[in-house]
Amino acid sequence: MTADTRPPEAIEQLTAGLEARGYICDREIATVVYLARMLQKPILVEGPPGVGKTELARATSAHLELPLIRLQCYEGLDEAKALYEWKYGKQLLYTQILREKLNDLLEGTQSLDDAMGRLHRFGDGFFSEQFLEPRPLLKALQSEAGAVLLVDEVDKADHEFEAFLLEILSDYQISIPEIGTVAATSTPVVLLTSNNTREIGEALRRRCLHLHIGFPDEGRERRIVEAQVPGIGDSLRDQLVAFIHAVRELELRKLPAVSETIDWARTLVLLHADSLDRETVRQTLNVILKHQDDVGRVTRALPDLLSRAVRGY
C-alpha cells in the first residue's frame, strides 16, 4: 500500500493483507485501519471480549511488517511500567565512580563555585538517556522504522493513566521532566482496546477513531474458522458456527466469543468429529462456556440447538 494508491484499492489490499495473516475482517474494519495510518490517528477498538480486537493489532503488525509493542493495562498501572524508569543500578555505579575520581575531577579549581560548577556538569549526565530504561510507550516512540503500539484493555487502567495517555495520543510525544520532550521518531500505529468494563473518557475518545467489533455474522465466522482451523470439514464448520449463533441468542452470563468458536473447532478436529452429535457437544461445552449455570442452560436446550445447527439455521 503506497501513498499514491487510491483509497478503494488500498483498502482492498489491506483487507487481503490481513486475511493472509489469518485475520478475516469486513470493509469497515479495514477502512478504519487505513484511515488511522493516513490520518496518523489512534484507534479505540471496543467490543465484547474474544471478538478479535487484540488479534487486529497482531495482524496489522504482521501485514505492515512492523514490530508489535504491547502494553497490557491493569488497575494501578503507572508511568514507571508504561513509559520509562531509571536504571538505578547503573546510576549507583556511576555515583561510585564519580566519588572515586572526585580528587581528579576537582583538580585545578580555585573556589567553591568552580568546584560546584564542575560537579554539576557531571551531575547533569546522571539523568540522561543512557540511564533511561524505556517501557512500551517510549519504545514505540523511539522505534526508528515505526511500530504498532497496542494499549490493551485500557478500560482496566485508572482515569489518571487515561489522562496521562492524552499527550501521546495527540502529538505522539511525551515529556520527561529530567530530559525534556521526546517526540516519535516515526509515528506508530496505535490501537487501544476496551471491553467496556467502564466508560472511557471523552478526552481520550476525541483523539481516536472509533471502531466497534461485535460478533461476526455466520458467513464471516465460517471464514474465520476456516482460516484458523484449516483441517476442519465444511459440514462440521457450518454446523458448529450455526450452533454457536443459536447459543448466542440465549440469556447467558457470558456469550461464547469468536475465540471460543475457534477453540471448539480445534477441539472437535482433535476428537476426529465430522459432525455435531449430542454426546460430543455435551462433553465439550466447557470449551465454549465459562460458567456452570450457562452450561446447564445450554444442556437443557441442546435438542433444539442441535436441530437448528444440523438443518443449517
N, C-alpha and C positions, 0 to 999 in steps of 0.2 A: 504494500500500500504506500504509494508515493504522494507527495504534496499536490501533483497535477492530476491525480486520478479523480474522476468525477465522483461525487458522493454516492450515488446509487451503486456504481461498480465497486467503490471502496468498501461499502457496507457488505456487499455480496462476498467480496474477498475475505473480509473479516469473519463473516458467518462461516464460510468454508474453512478458514484457518482454525477457528475454534472447534469446528466439527472434526477436523483432522486430529485435534488433540483430545478428542473424546467428549467434548462439551457441545451438546445439541441445544442450540438456542433459537429463539424466534427473532424476527427482524427488529422488534422493539429493543431487545437486549443489545443486539449488535449495533443499533443506531446510537444508543446511549454511550456505549464504549467508544465508538467512532467520534462522537461529539466531544467526549471528555478529552480525547487526545488532541483534537483540533482546537478546542477552546481552552485547553490546559486547565480544566476544572476537575475537582474530585467528584466521585460518585458516591452517594449514600444509597446503599442497597439494603432494602428492607424486605421482610417476608418471614414466614414460619421457619423454624429450624429444619435443616436437611433438604432444602429445595435447590441447593447449588450456588449459594451466594459466595462461599469461600472457594468453591471449585471454579467459579468465573474468574477470580483473581489468578488462580493457578494456571488456567488455560490461557488467559491473556498474557501472562508471563511467558509461557512456553511459545505462544504464537509470535510474540514480539521479540523473542529471544533476549529477554531482559531478566535479570535476577529478581526473584520474589523475596521481598523483605517483609516479614510478618510481625506485627505487634499484637499479641493476644491481650485483650483488655480484661480487667477484673477490678473489683472494688478496692480502693486504696492505691491503685497504680499511680506512681508519681514520676517526676522528671528524671530521677536517677535511673529508673528502669526503662523509661521510654525514650529519653533524649541523650543523656550522657552522664557520666560520673568521672571523677578524677581518679587517676591511678595513684592511690595514696602510698602504696609501697614504693613506687618509683620516686615520688616526691620525697619520701623519707630518706631514701638513698641519696638523692640529690642534696638534701639538707646535711647529711653526714659528710659528704664530700666537700661541701661548702665550708663546713666547720673545720675540717682538716686542713683546708687550704686558706684559712682566714688570714694568717700572717702574710702569705704571699699576695693575697688579694689587696691587703691594706698597705703594702709596702709603697713608700713614696708619698703617702697622703700627709698633708701638713696640718689639717684641722679636723674637728669632729664632723663638720659639714661635708668636707671632702670624703671622709670615710663613709658617712651615711649615703652620700650620692653614689659612691662606687658599689656599695652593697645593694642599693635599690635597683641598680641596673641588673644585677643577678637575680634579685627577688622577682622582677617582672617575668622572668622566664619560668618561675615556679608554677604560674597558672597560664600555660601556653598550650598550643595544640599537641605538642609532643607528650604532654601528661594527660591528655584527654582520652577517655575510653568511650567511643561512640556506641550508642544503643540504636535500636531500629530506626527511629525518626531521623537522627543525624546521619546514619549510614545511608538512608535513602537520599538525603540532600547532597551528600558528598559523592555519590556514585557517579563517576565521570561519564559513563555511557548511558546513564538513566537506569531506572528500576521501576518495578511495580510494587508499590507500598500497600500492604493490606493491614488496615486497622480493624481487627476482627472483634465483633461483638462490642462495639463502642457503647452500647446501651448498658453494659455492665460496669463501666467506669463511672466515677463521680462527676457531678456537674462541674467541679473545679477543673478536672482534667479535660473535660469537653471544652471549657473556656480556653485552656492552655493551647488546644489544637488550632484555635482560630487564626493565629499569625501564620502558621504553616500552611493552612488551607487557603488563606487569602493571597499570600505573597511568596509562598514556597521559600521561606526563610525563617530563621529563629534567632532570638537574641540570647547570647551567653554573657552574663554580666562581666566576667573577667576578661573576655576576648572581644566581644562586640557582636555585630550581626553576621551570621553565616547564611549566605544565600545558596540556593540549589545550583550545583554545577551544571546539571541537566534536569529539566523539570520531570519529576517522576509521575507515573500514572498512579493515582491514589484511589483506592476503593475502601470505603468504610462500610461494615456490615452491622445490621441491627436485627435482633429477633423480637423487637418491640416489647421488651420487658419493662421499659419505662419510656416516657416521652422524650424525644430528642429536642433540644433547644432550637428556637427559631434562628438564632445567630449562626449556628452550625448548618442548619438546613439552607439558609440563604446562600451559603458559599458552595453548595454542592448541586450537581444534577441529581435528580431523584429517580430511582429505579425500584419498582416493586416486583419481586419474583415470587409468584404463588405456585400452587400445584399445577403442573402442566396438564394439557388435555390428553386424551388417550393416545392420539396419534403421535404426539411428541414424546410421551413417556415410553411408548413402544420403541421409538428410535433411540431413546436414551438407554433402554435395557439392551437393545441390540448392540449399541456401541460399547457398553461397559461389560456385557456378558456375551462375547461373540459365539460361544458354544451352545447357546440356548436355541431350541427349536421354535419355529414360528407358532405352532399351536400352543405350546406351553407359555410362550411370551405373551400371546394375545389373551389367553385365559388369566394369566397372572395379573396383567395390567387391568383387565376388566374387573377382577376380584378386588384389587386394591381400590379402584374407583368406587366400587359398591360399598366397601368398608368405610370410605371417607364420607359417605352420606349418613353414617350412624353418629349418634351423640357419644363421643369417646373423650376421655381425658386428654389423650394425645393421638391425633390422627397420624397414620403412617406416612412418612415423607418419602421423597424420591430416594434418599439414601437407604431407607428400609426396603423399598422396592428392589433396588439393586442387590442388597444383601440377601433378600429372599430368593431372587433369581439365581444367584450364585449357590445358595443352599440347595435349591431344588435340582440344579445341574449336578452338584456334588452327590446328591442322592439318586442320580440317574432317573429322575422323574421325567416323563414325556407329556404328562397332562396332570391337571389337578384332580385329586380324589380326596374324599373326606378325611381319611385317616392321616394321609401325608400332611394335609393342611392343618389338621388339629395338632399334630406333633410339632409343627414348625411355626405356630402362631407367635411364639415368643421372639421370633426374629423380627416381626413387623410391629408387635405391640409391646409396650414397655410397662404396662400396669395390669395387675391381675384382674381387676374388675373389667377392664377393656377386653381381656382375653375371654372372660366369662360371657360378656355381652355378644362378642363375635361368635363364640362357640354356639350360643343359643340360636343365632341367626344363620348358622352355617348352611343348612339345606337350601335356604333361599339364595344366599350369596353364591354358593357353588352353581346353582341352577342358572343364575344370571350370568355368571362368568363363562360357563360352558356354552351357553347359547349366544355368546358374544354381545352381552348387554353394552 
